[in-house]
Amino acid sequence: GQDCSVEYRVVLTDGRIRWIRELLVALQRQENGAVALSRGVIQDITEQKNIEMELREAKQNLEVLVQERTRELASTVSQLEEEVEERKKGFV
C-alpha cells in the first residue's frame, strides 16, 4: 500500500481549535489507480501543535535576546578598545 498523512485544523462550535492528523494506508487499488480499500487512524495532535508553537515562539524570543546581547557586547568591546588606545597615548 501507499501511506498518506494529512494534518488539518478543526474549529469547534465553541470556537476552540483542534488539530487532527489522519494516517491512511491504501490496501487495494482499482485498475484506474483509485483507492478501493484503505486502513487508517485519526489522531488529535492539538497538544503537539501547541508545544511546537510555544517552541517556535521561545526560539524567536531567544534569537532577539541573542541579537540584543551581541550588540551590547560589540559596543562594550568598542568602548574598551577606545579606552586602551587612550591609555596607550598616555604612556607614550
Sine and cosine of phi, psi and omega as CSV:
sin_phi,cos_phi,sin_psi,cos_psi,sin_omega,cos_omega
0.00,0.00,0.11,-0.99,0.02,-1.00
-0.89,-0.46,0.78,-0.63,-0.02,-1.00
-0.99,0.17,0.51,-0.86,0.04,-1.00
-0.61,-0.79,0.74,-0.68,0.02,-1.00
-0.77,-0.64,0.80,-0.60,-0.01,-1.00
-0.74,-0.67,0.71,-0.70,0.09,-1.00
-0.90,-0.43,0.65,-0.76,0.05,-1.00
-0.51,-0.86,0.36,-0.93,-0.04,-1.00
-0.98,-0.19,0.70,-0.71,0.01,-1.00
-0.86,-0.51,0.77,-0.64,0.09,-1.00
-0.98,-0.19,0.88,-0.47,-0.02,-1.00
-0.97,0.24,0.27,-0.96,-0.04,-1.00
-0.88,0.48,-0.43,0.90,0.02,-1.00
-1.00,0.03,0.10,0.99,0.07,-1.00
1.00,-0.06,-0.20,0.98,0.03,-1.00
-0.93,0.38,0.50,-0.86,0.01,-1.00
-0.95,-0.33,0.73,-0.68,0.07,-1.00
-0.83,-0.56,0.59,-0.81,0.08,-1.00
-0.96,-0.29,0.71,-0.71,-0.08,-1.00
-0.83,-0.56,0.66,-0.75,0.13,-0.99
-0.89,-0.45,0.77,-0.64,0.03,-1.00
-0.91,-0.41,0.86,-0.52,0.02,-1.00
-0.93,-0.37,0.82,-0.58,-0.04,-1.00
-0.76,-0.65,0.53,-0.85,0.11,-0.99
-0.79,-0.61,0.83,-0.56,0.06,-1.00
-0.97,0.22,0.85,-0.52,-0.02,-1.00
-1.00,-0.10,-0.55,0.84,0.02,-1.00
-0.60,-0.80,0.55,-0.84,0.05,-1.00
-0.81,-0.58,0.45,-0.89,0.10,-0.99
-0.98,0.17,0.14,-0.99,-0.01,-1.00
-0.86,0.51,-0.54,0.84,0.00,-1.00
-0.99,0.14,0.04,1.00,0.04,-1.00
1.00,-0.07,-0.17,0.99,0.02,-1.00
-0.93,0.37,0.55,-0.83,0.00,-1.00
-0.94,0.33,0.80,-0.59,0.03,-1.00
-0.99,-0.17,-0.52,0.85,-0.03,-1.00
-0.53,-0.85,0.74,-0.67,0.02,-1.00
-0.64,-0.77,0.30,-0.96,0.07,-1.00
-0.75,-0.66,0.63,-0.78,-0.04,-1.00
-0.36,-0.93,0.03,-1.00,0.02,-1.00
-0.58,-0.81,0.54,-0.84,0.05,-1.00
-0.89,-0.45,0.76,-0.65,-0.03,-1.00
-0.84,-0.54,0.61,-0.79,0.15,-0.99
-1.00,0.06,0.92,-0.40,-0.04,-1.00
-0.93,-0.37,0.42,0.91,-0.04,-1.00
-0.84,0.54,-0.72,0.69,-0.03,-1.00
-0.88,0.47,-0.68,0.73,0.03,-1.00
-0.87,0.48,-0.71,0.71,0.01,-1.00
-0.89,0.45,-0.65,0.76,0.02,-1.00
-0.89,0.45,-0.67,0.74,0.02,-1.00
-0.91,0.42,-0.66,0.75,0.05,-1.00
-0.86,0.50,-0.67,0.74,0.02,-1.00
-0.90,0.43,-0.69,0.72,0.03,-1.00
-0.88,0.47,-0.65,0.76,0.02,-1.00
-0.91,0.42,-0.66,0.75,0.05,-1.00
-0.88,0.48,-0.69,0.72,0.00,-1.00
-0.90,0.43,-0.67,0.74,0.02,-1.00
-0.90,0.44,-0.65,0.76,0.03,-1.00
-0.89,0.46,-0.70,0.71,0.02,-1.00
-0.88,0.47,-0.69,0.72,0.02,-1.00
-0.89,0.46,-0.66,0.75,0.01,-1.00
-0.91,0.42,-0.66,0.75,0.02,-1.00
-0.88,0.48,-0.64,0.77,0.04,-1.00
-0.90,0.45,-0.71,0.71,0.01,-1.00
-0.89,0.46,-0.65,0.76,0.01,-1.00
-0.90,0.44,-0.68,0.74,0.02,-1.00
-0.89,0.46,-0.70,0.72,0.03,-1.00
-0.88,0.48,-0.72,0.69,-0.03,-1.00
-0.91,0.41,-0.61,0.79,0.03,-1.00
-0.89,0.46,-0.68,0.73,0.05,-1.00
-0.88,0.47,-0.69,0.72,0.01,-1.00
-0.87,0.49,-0.71,0.70,-0.01,-1.00
-0.91,0.41,-0.63,0.77,0.03,-1.00
-0.89,0.45,-0.65,0.76,0.04,-1.00
-0.90,0.43,-0.68,0.73,0.02,-1.00
-0.89,0.45,-0.69,0.72,0.03,-1.00
-0.87,0.49,-0.69,0.72,0.00,-1.00
-0.88,0.47,-0.70,0.72,0.02,-1.00
-0.89,0.46,-0.67,0.74,0.02,-1.00
-0.91,0.41,-0.65,0.76,0.04,-1.00
-0.88,0.47,-0.66,0.75,0.04,-1.00
-0.90,0.44,-0.67,0.75,0.01,-1.00
-0.90,0.44,-0.67,0.74,0.03,-1.00
-0.88,0.48,-0.70,0.71,0.02,-1.00
-0.89,0.47,-0.65,0.76,0.02,-1.00
-0.91,0.42,-0.65,0.76,0.00,-1.00
-0.92,0.38,-0.61,0.79,0.04,-1.00
-0.88,0.47,-0.62,0.78,0.03,-1.00
-0.89,0.45,-0.55,0.83,-0.01,-1.00
-0.95,0.31,-0.37,0.93,-0.01,-1.00
-1.00,-0.06,-0.14,0.99,-0.06,-1.00
-0.98,0.20,0.00,0.00,0.00,0.00
